[in-house]
Amino acid sequence: MTLRLSNTLSGEREPFEPADPDDVLLYYCGLTVSDYAHLGHARSWVHVDVIHRWLEHLGYGVRHVENITDVNEKIVARVGEHTDGGALGDDEPGVAREFIRQLLADMRALNLERAEVYPRVSEHVPEIIDLIETLLEKGYAYESNGSVYFDVTEFPEYGKLSNQSIEDVESQGAEAERSEKRHPADFALWKAGGVSEAAVAEHRDDDREYGSHPSGETWESPWGEGRPGWHVECSAMSMTHLDESIDIHMGGRDLVFPHHENEIAQSEAATGEQFARYWLHADLFEMDDEKMSSSLDNFIPVGEAVERFGVNPLRMFFTSASYNSTQTYSESAIEEAIERWERLEAAYDRVVSAADSPDARTKVESPLRDAVEDARRSFTGAMNDDFNTREGLAALFDLAGAANRHLDGRDEYDYRGLRRTIETFEEFAEGVLGFDFEGSAEGDVTLAGELVELVLGLRESERKAGNYDRADDLRDDLEALGVEVQDTDRGPEYRL
């Protein structure tokens, strides 16, 4: 079955045909680092990760770029903010650095494949200026009071992604910009000066304590000192690290307009080439019927969620819904994801144990082999149907059920069927959906070791208090659980 994608640009489900039959150029609109990443960001990350993995599974080389927006008035607004650990940062780069540090740690904690590069706006200002100069030279942009704006009336296809006409588009940008623009829908490519006090005040929380008013970083340009606009950054970085035309551009549904619409306009005006062949949009992630976002202060940070629930249950939760469907966070949904992960993990562990046991026989045949092939076909069909992770998971759970039925009440096991089951779990559950069976097991062993150490510490306390019967009972309890305890001159030692 050919991979088919839901392309926002056409509104159709289309066969995937990259410009290069061997390599895919994938760009994902990353975070503005004005706060810690939350579960809404994690959901999109996981789905982009699965897309990356599936494309590689199909045999493509994947050049994956994800930007980091480290120049933004929201970041400036947090300069000098006081927290329990001190000030977030004394300037815009300092605040961005703190949030980038945690962002990269969160990515690693979620077991994401690394992108080829994570470009930052602050490192690409020369490329941004070059792009703006090209747009000015071609008549698609104009200067006004040291700022530069894109003229939407000069780009006839403006609105083709969001299906809007220019007449229906509301004015873009801050109030102070509107008098400088020729058309209300024109958008800033370059902003003169630093960040205004009004912009900082708009993004500051009255409940937080701050230092003095910051102005943000500025750069020299042909139009004077200033800062790049928001939309132009992604075009410049995508062209720098991928090409003038890419295969897949992905981001949140809330970015269709104006961000992605503006990316198309400025990119295609500058190059004369189609900017992206396929536009994929992750739908909203909600909490209590509201979009989860930093601005609404209704979010759960990624680091906290990984610590509370574990990476495998989180990936189970996110992949239980397709990337382009709305998903709602609730405690019950997380609990269900934990239970589903434990069920899948238990089936995998049981199959591995059976395959390694003397009861596995080479000449035993069973319906398990057919179940494996059915699961492989179903999983492949689901993933080729616009990366349908929900149906892909269903195929793996069908296989888990078939494996458990095969192992129940039997004296001999189908070794080849079990081996093929293991391969399928590792190829699809681990390799594509990004679960980590081995890492989970290591985590269980670590936790078990910590609990044993706790019990042994309690046992030593009882011995020192002269409660030898109680100490012996604790040792017997440990041994009944499979923990061998030996008292040595160095103290008690154990083996699981």
Phi, psi and omega per residue, in radians:
M1 nan 2.304 3.130
T2 -1.292 2.464 3.067
L3 -1.133 2.279 3.113
R4 -2.177 2.449 -3.070
L5 -2.178 2.524 3.020
S6 -1.441 1.855 -3.046
N7 -1.657 1.970 3.131
T8 -1.022 -0.559 -3.085
L9 -1.104 -0.726 -3.125
S10 -1.706 -0.341 -3.047
G11 1.306 0.265 -3.064
E12 -2.143 2.771 2.955
R13 -1.515 2.038 -2.984
E14 -2.103 2.599 2.990
P15 -1.103 2.470 -3.122
F16 -1.507 2.105 3.137
E17 -2.364 1.605 3.141
P18 -1.185 2.746 3.139
A19 -1.048 -0.691 3.073
D20 -1.848 2.126 -3.096
P21 -1.130 -0.196 -3.097
D22 -1.851 -0.433 -3.020
D23 -2.298 2.479 3.124
V24 -1.979 2.304 3.056
L25 -1.733 2.004 -3.038
L26 -2.111 2.147 3.104
Y27 -2.102 2.304 3.089
Y28 -2.102 2.282 3.086
C29 -1.239 1.909 -3.073
G30 -1.476 -2.822 -2.966
L31 -1.553 2.626 2.821
T32 -1.527 2.040 -2.950
V33 -1.493 1.202 3.086
S34 -1.900 0.060 3.112
D35 -2.901 3.071 3.099
Y36 -1.337 2.559 3.141
A37 -1.133 2.513 -3.137
H38 -2.079 -3.086 -3.047
L39 -1.101 -0.517 3.070
G40 -1.082 -0.732 3.061
H41 -1.150 -0.731 -3.120
A42 -1.058 -0.672 3.135
R43 -1.051 -0.837 3.130
S44 -1.119 -0.730 3.099
W45 -0.978 -0.829 -3.087
V46 -1.099 -0.723 -3.131
H47 -1.210 -0.670 3.050
V48 -1.095 -0.689 3.105
D49 -1.063 -0.774 3.125
V50 -1.132 -0.714 3.083
I51 -1.047 -0.811 3.087
H52 -0.985 -0.859 -3.103
R53 -1.118 -0.716 -3.104
W54 -1.195 -0.690 3.083
L55 -1.054 -0.726 3.072
E56 -1.145 -0.667 3.097
H57 -1.050 -0.609 3.121
L58 -1.330 -0.104 3.069
G59 1.835 0.021 3.119
Y60 -1.408 2.562 2.818
G61 -1.404 2.416 -3.070
V62 -2.086 2.083 3.003
R63 -1.765 1.831 -2.967
H64 -1.930 2.111 3.125
V65 -2.114 2.328 3.084
E66 -2.329 2.065 -3.057
N67 -1.376 2.780 2.992
I68 -2.151 2.053 3.134
T69 -1.525 1.798 -3.104
D70 -1.947 0.262 3.044
V71 -2.251 1.873 -3.065
N72 -2.945 2.537 -3.125
E73 -1.093 -0.454 3.101
K74 -1.160 -0.565 3.089
I75 -1.250 -0.770 3.128
V76 -1.031 -0.640 -3.104
A77 -1.097 -0.323 -3.108
R78 -1.763 0.033 3.073
V79 -1.060 2.309 3.110
G80 1.358 0.061 3.136
E81 -1.176 2.341 -3.097
H82 -1.651 2.253 3.079
T83 -2.178 -3.120 3.133
D84 -1.086 -0.483 -3.140
G85 -1.619 0.159 -3.099
G86 1.835 -2.890 -3.126
A87 -1.256 2.467 3.101
L88 -1.077 -0.661 -3.141
G89 3.105 2.694 -3.096
D90 -1.571 -0.144 3.111
D91 -2.682 3.082 -3.087
E92 -1.030 -0.836 3.099
P93 -1.060 -0.605 -3.138
G94 -1.165 -0.760 3.090
V95 -1.112 -0.793 -3.139
A96 -1.053 -0.706 -3.116
R97 -1.060 -0.725 -3.138
E98 -1.098 -0.781 -3.119
F99 -1.270 -0.569 3.079
I100 -1.144 -0.698 3.112
R101 -0.971 -0.824 -3.132
Q102 -1.265 -0.622 3.121
L103 -1.015 -0.829 -3.131
L104 -1.159 -0.639 3.081
A105 -1.132 -0.692 3.111
D106 -1.117 -0.711 3.117
M107 -1.049 -0.778 -3.140
R108 -1.157 -0.665 -3.122
A109 -1.126 -0.493 -3.126
L110 -1.516 0.088 3.097
N111 1.067 0.779 3.130
L112 -1.526 2.480 2.956
E113 -1.114 2.468 -3.141
R114 -1.276 2.426 2.972
A115 -1.238 2.861 3.092
E116 -1.135 -0.626 3.127
V117 -2.757 2.618 3.035
Y118 -2.042 1.395 -3.053
P119 -1.219 2.546 3.125
R120 -1.921 2.513 -3.140
V121 -0.998 -0.767 -3.061
S122 -1.056 -0.367 -3.132
E123 -1.659 -0.007 -3.035
H124 -2.223 0.397 3.124
V125 -1.084 -0.705 3.087
P126 -1.025 -0.720 3.117
E127 -1.170 -0.637 3.099
I128 -1.121 -0.776 3.123
I129 -1.096 -0.714 3.109
D130 -1.047 -0.749 -3.141
L131 -1.119 -0.743 3.132
I132 -1.115 -0.711 3.111
E133 -1.080 -0.668 3.093
T134 -1.096 -0.747 3.138
L135 -1.146 -0.637 3.074
L136 -1.147 -0.779 -3.125
E137 -1.087 -0.607 -3.102
K138 -1.535 -0.001 3.071
G139 1.458 0.271 3.130
Y140 -1.677 -0.048 -3.096
A141 -2.489 2.845 3.130
Y142 -2.564 2.692 3.132
E143 -1.690 2.508 3.097
S144 -2.598 1.931 3.102
N145 0.980 0.676 3.109
G146 1.513 -0.129 3.032
S147 -1.754 2.819 3.102
V148 -2.210 2.321 -3.114
Y149 -2.134 2.575 3.017
F150 -1.476 2.325 -3.115
D151 -1.624 1.769 -3.056
V152 -1.143 -0.412 -3.126
T153 -1.239 -0.283 3.135
E154 -1.540 -0.106 -3.134
F155 -2.015 1.702 -2.995
P156 -1.036 -0.457 -3.079
E157 -1.593 0.178 -3.133
Y158 -1.044 2.241 -3.121
G159 1.808 0.009 -3.035
K160 -1.265 -0.397 3.110
L161 -1.414 -0.771 -3.084
S162 -1.623 -0.015 3.135
N163 0.997 0.827 3.076
Q164 -2.108 2.623 2.987
S165 -1.642 2.749 -3.128
I166 -1.019 -0.605 -3.116
E167 -1.133 -0.439 -3.101
D168 -1.606 -0.164 -3.062
V169 -1.384 2.273 3.091
E170 -1.345 2.807 -3.125
S171 -1.044 2.381 -3.141
Q172 -1.803 2.587 3.057
G173 1.640 3.060 -3.098
A174 -1.242 2.821 -3.121
E175 -1.000 -0.662 -3.094
A176 -1.145 -0.411 -3.115
E177 -1.400 -0.432 -2.912
R178 -1.108 -0.595 3.134
S179 -1.263 -0.306 -3.108
E180 -1.541 -0.234 -2.992
K181 -1.665 2.607 3.097
R182 -1.358 -0.597 -3.119
H183 -2.326 2.473 -3.100
P184 -0.993 -0.515 -3.096
A185 -1.473 -0.139 3.097
D186 -1.042 2.588 -3.092
F187 -2.259 2.687 -3.027
A188 -1.336 2.300 2.971
L189 -1.725 -0.601 3.120
W190 -2.476 2.367 -3.112
K191 -1.989 2.185 -3.128
A192 -1.177 2.478 3.053
G193 1.312 -2.888 3.137
G194 -1.653 -2.797 3.134
V195 -1.504 2.263 -3.073
S196 -1.265 2.789 3.073
E197 -1.073 -0.633 -3.132
A198 -1.121 -0.711 -3.140
A199 -1.160 -0.696 3.102
V200 -1.130 -0.809 -3.118
A201 -1.064 -0.615 -3.118
E202 -1.081 -0.542 -3.043
H203 -1.858 0.152 3.125
R204 -1.706 2.517 -3.129
D205 -1.624 2.195 -3.089
D206 -1.124 -0.332 -3.112
D207 -1.492 -0.075 -3.103
R208 -1.819 2.762 -3.131
E209 -1.822 2.326 -3.073
Y210 -2.226 2.909 2.991
G211 -1.579 -2.608 -3.094
S212 -1.267 2.875 -3.105
H213 -1.214 2.180 3.089
P214 -1.660 2.830 3.123
S215 -1.955 -0.259 -3.140
G216 1.533 2.875 -3.131
E217 -1.248 2.588 3.036
T218 -2.345 2.750 -3.137
W219 -2.309 2.649 3.055
E220 -1.352 2.492 3.123
S221 -2.544 2.995 3.077
P222 -1.079 -0.254 -3.089
W223 -1.876 0.121 -3.116
G224 1.911 -3.131 -3.118
E225 -1.232 2.403 -3.135
G226 -3.126 -2.811 -3.067
R227 -2.395 2.633 3.098
P228 -1.230 2.593 3.006
G229 -1.222 2.960 -3.056
W230 -1.235 -0.860 -2.945
H231 -1.188 -0.587 -3.006
V232 -1.177 -0.410 -3.059
E233 -1.062 -0.763 -3.058
C234 -1.181 -0.654 3.092
S235 -1.089 -0.806 -3.101
A236 -1.128 -0.764 -3.099
M237 -1.281 -0.634 3.093
S238 -1.101 -0.787 3.134
M239 -1.168 -0.598 -3.121
T240 -1.191 -0.746 -2.993
H241 -1.810 -0.226 3.108
L242 -2.111 -1.542 -3.141
D243 -2.937 3.034 3.088
E244 -1.155 -0.493 3.094
S245 -2.222 2.266 -3.099
I246 -2.087 2.970 -3.097
D247 -1.513 -0.937 -3.050
I248 -2.202 2.232 2.996
H249 -2.065 2.166 -3.081
M250 -2.197 2.603 3.074
G251 -3.001 -3.059 3.138
G252 -1.293 2.665 3.129
R253 -1.008 -0.544 -3.114
D254 -1.256 -0.113 -3.139
L255 -1.702 -0.045 -3.128
V256 -0.930 -0.835 3.054
F257 -2.342 2.310 0.119
P258 -1.656 -0.191 -2.909
H259 -1.053 -0.954 -3.078
H260 -1.264 -0.584 3.058
E261 -1.049 -0.746 -3.129
N262 -1.238 -0.601 3.057
E263 -1.029 -0.803 3.136
I264 -1.040 -0.846 -3.067
A265 -1.046 -0.911 -3.056
Q266 -1.233 -0.599 -3.125
S267 -1.229 -0.867 -3.078
E268 -1.256 -0.522 3.055
A269 -1.151 -0.668 -3.100
A270 -1.298 -0.670 -2.994
T271 -1.839 -0.419 -3.025
G272 1.320 0.130 -3.131
E273 -1.960 2.709 3.031
Q274 -1.123 2.245 -3.052
F275 -1.232 -0.884 -3.130
A276 -2.439 2.362 -3.114
R277 -1.349 -0.626 -3.102
Y278 -2.283 2.241 3.083
W279 -1.931 2.026 3.126
L280 -1.936 2.398 -3.094
H281 -2.263 2.154 3.060
A282 -1.319 2.328 -3.114
D283 -1.368 3.103 -2.987
L284 -1.216 2.635 3.018
F285 -1.999 2.098 -2.956
E286 -2.013 2.731 2.981
M287 -2.321 2.066 -3.116
D288 0.956 0.798 3.073
D289 1.156 0.299 3.022
E290 -2.099 2.550 3.021
K291 -1.051 2.302 3.078
M292 -1.274 2.164 -3.133
S293 -2.724 2.750 3.102
S294 -1.133 -0.684 -3.066
S295 -1.136 -0.515 3.118
L296 -1.517 -0.123 3.116
D297 0.974 0.708 -3.137
N298 -2.210 0.685 -3.005
F299 -2.073 2.787 3.044
I300 -1.949 2.067 -3.129
P301 -1.051 2.575 -3.109
V302 -1.032 -0.806 -3.103
G303 -1.014 -0.738 3.111
E304 -1.124 -0.728 -3.115
A305 -1.148 -0.735 3.127
V306 -1.093 -0.717 3.140
E307 -1.153 -0.684 -3.093
R308 -1.329 -0.738 -2.954
F309 -1.936 -0.457 -3.057
G310 1.626 2.637 -3.054
V311 -1.219 -0.683 -3.112
N312 -1.125 -0.822 3.053
P313 -1.052 -0.638 3.120
L314 -1.139 -0.762 3.114
R315 -1.155 -0.594 3.071
M316 -1.109 -0.761 3.130
F317 -1.069 -0.867 -3.079
F318 -1.154 -0.748 -3.070
T319 -1.386 -0.114 3.071
S320 -1.260 -0.186 3.035
A321 -2.227 2.494 3.132
S322 -1.183 2.752 -3.040
Y323 -1.069 -0.556 -3.061
N324 -1.766 0.470 2.992
S325 -2.071 2.615 3.113
T326 -1.242 2.418 3.124
Q327 -2.229 2.451 -3.100
T328 -2.036 2.289 3.093
Y329 -1.377 2.381 2.970
S330 -2.717 2.743 3.113
E331 -1.086 -0.661 -3.124
S332 -1.163 -0.640 3.117
A333 -1.159 -0.676 3.097
I334 -1.175 -0.730 3.114
E335 -1.067 -0.698 3.094
E336 -1.119 -0.698 3.123
A337 -1.122 -0.687 3.094
I338 -1.084 -0.783 -3.139
E339 -1.116 -0.704 -3.131
R340 -1.173 -0.717 3.099
W341 -1.085 -0.795 -3.132
E342 -1.068 -0.614 3.119
R343 -1.191 -0.751 3.123
L344 -1.184 -0.744 3.127
E345 -1.100 -0.733 -3.137
A346 -1.097 -0.707 3.111
A347 -1.118 -0.761 3.119
Y348 -1.064 -0.873 -3.128
D349 -1.047 -0.682 -3.126
R350 -1.158 -0.718 3.120
V351 -1.149 -0.754 3.112
V352 -1.062 -0.783 3.137
S353 -1.082 -0.751 -3.141
A354 -1.159 -0.712 -3.136
A355 -1.139 -0.494 -3.141
D356 -1.601 0.055 -3.084
S357 -1.632 2.805 3.095
P358 -1.208 -0.130 3.139
D359 -1.478 -0.109 3.113
A360 -1.423 2.222 -3.044
R361 -2.107 2.468 -3.141
T362 -1.230 -0.627 -3.017
K363 -1.624 0.022 3.080
V364 -1.433 2.236 3.066
E365 -1.982 2.682 -3.077
S366 -2.720 2.906 3.056
P367 -1.115 -0.187 -3.138
L368 -1.025 -0.604 -3.118
R369 -1.117 -0.718 3.093
D370 -1.162 -0.658 3.121
A371 -1.097 -0.649 3.108
V372 -1.085 -0.848 -3.101
E373 -1.160 -0.628 3.067
D374 -1.080 -0.773 -3.125
A375 -1.122 -0.712 -3.135
R376 -1.123 -0.757 3.110
R377 -1.118 -0.761 -3.114
S378 -1.152 -0.747 3.140
F379 -1.109 -0.808 -3.138
T380 -1.083 -0.753 3.110
G381 -1.085 -0.698 -3.140
A382 -1.151 -0.810 -3.106
M383 -1.197 -0.558 3.077
N384 -1.330 -0.184 3.077
D385 -1.673 1.193 3.082
D386 1.085 0.690 3.058
F387 0.969 0.928 -3.074
N388 -1.410 1.487 -3.092
T389 -1.150 -0.532 -3.137
R390 -1.057 -0.853 3.129
E391 -1.266 -0.531 3.069
G392 -1.087 -0.755 3.079
L393 -1.098 -0.690 3.132
A394 -1.020 -0.689 3.116
A395 -1.115 -0.683 3.133
L396 -1.212 -0.640 3.103
F397 -1.238 -0.555 3.024
D398 -1.095 -0.712 3.114
L399 -1.171 -0.693 3.106
A400 -1.051 -0.726 3.107
G401 -1.114 -0.738 3.125
A402 -1.122 -0.683 3.122
A403 -1.144 -0.754 3.115
N404 -1.109 -0.679 3.097
R405 -1.125 -0.659 3.123
H406 -1.125 -0.629 -3.065
L407 -1.491 -0.325 -3.097
D408 -1.277 2.169 2.984
G409 1.160 0.464 3.129
R410 -1.971 2.634 3.057
D411 -1.660 -0.448 -3.127
E412 -2.297 2.514 -3.073
Y413 -1.994 2.651 3.092
D414 -1.419 1.734 -3.037
Y415 -1.073 -0.788 -3.095
R416 -1.155 -0.642 3.077
G417 -1.145 -0.708 3.119
L418 -1.159 -0.745 -3.141
R419 -1.082 -0.741 3.125
R420 -1.154 -0.581 3.073
T421 -1.138 -0.784 3.112
I422 -1.042 -0.805 -3.135
E423 -1.042 -0.703 -3.117
T424 -1.174 -0.769 3.085
F425 -1.053 -0.784 -3.079
E426 -1.252 -0.623 3.136
E427 -1.233 -0.762 -3.034
F428 -1.695 -0.889 -3.100
A429 -1.179 -0.791 3.136
E430 -1.479 -0.924 -3.003
G431 -1.191 -0.608 -3.081
V432 -1.805 -0.897 -3.100
L433 -1.440 -0.205 2.980
G434 1.441 0.287 3.037
F435 -1.265 2.854 -3.097
D436 -2.339 1.593 3.136
F437 -1.114 -0.791 -3.093
E438 -1.173 -0.748 3.126
G439 -1.084 -0.649 3.110
S440 -1.131 -0.719 3.136
A441 -1.131 -0.709 3.109
E442 -1.086 -0.663 3.105
G443 -1.114 -0.681 3.117
D444 -1.114 -0.710 3.142
V445 -1.137 -0.739 3.115
T446 -1.047 -0.804 3.133
L447 -1.097 -0.738 3.134
A448 -1.074 -0.734 3.122
G449 -1.084 -0.710 3.119
E450 -1.110 -0.663 3.134
L451 -1.203 -0.694 3.111
V452 -1.091 -0.784 3.121
E453 -1.019 -0.668 3.132
L454 -1.114 -0.795 3.141
V455 -1.145 -0.713 3.129
L456 -1.135 -0.618 3.073
G457 -1.117 -0.713 3.088
L458 -1.122 -0.691 3.128
R459 -1.082 -0.733 3.126
E460 -1.121 -0.652 3.105
S461 -1.105 -0.702 3.132
E462 -1.145 -0.704 3.138
R463 -1.123 -0.761 -3.141
K464 -1.124 -0.511 3.129
A465 -1.465 -0.007 3.135
G466 1.456 0.162 3.135
N467 -1.579 1.197 -2.995
Y468 -1.202 -0.597 3.114
D469 -1.111 -0.733 3.124
R470 -1.131 -0.680 3.114
A471 -1.115 -0.723 3.119
D472 -1.145 -0.660 3.115
D473 -1.086 -0.714 3.124
L474 -1.123 -0.682 3.095
R475 -1.138 -0.741 3.125
D476 -1.104 -0.672 3.121
D477 -1.106 -0.722 3.113
L478 -1.118 -0.766 -3.119
E479 -1.158 -0.555 3.088
A480 -1.160 -0.433 3.110
L481 -1.599 0.102 3.093
G482 1.619 0.306 3.133
V483 -1.867 1.996 -3.138
E484 -1.524 2.116 -3.085
V485 -1.934 2.349 3.097
Q486 -2.334 2.223 3.106
D487 -1.483 2.232 -3.123
T488 -2.227 3.063 3.093
D489 -1.114 -0.409 3.136
R490 -1.540 -0.026 -3.069
G491 1.969 -3.128 -3.126
P492 -1.210 2.420 3.049
E493 -2.172 2.712 -3.085
Y494 -2.488 2.848 3.048
R495 -2.434 2.266 3.135
L496 -1.358 nan nan
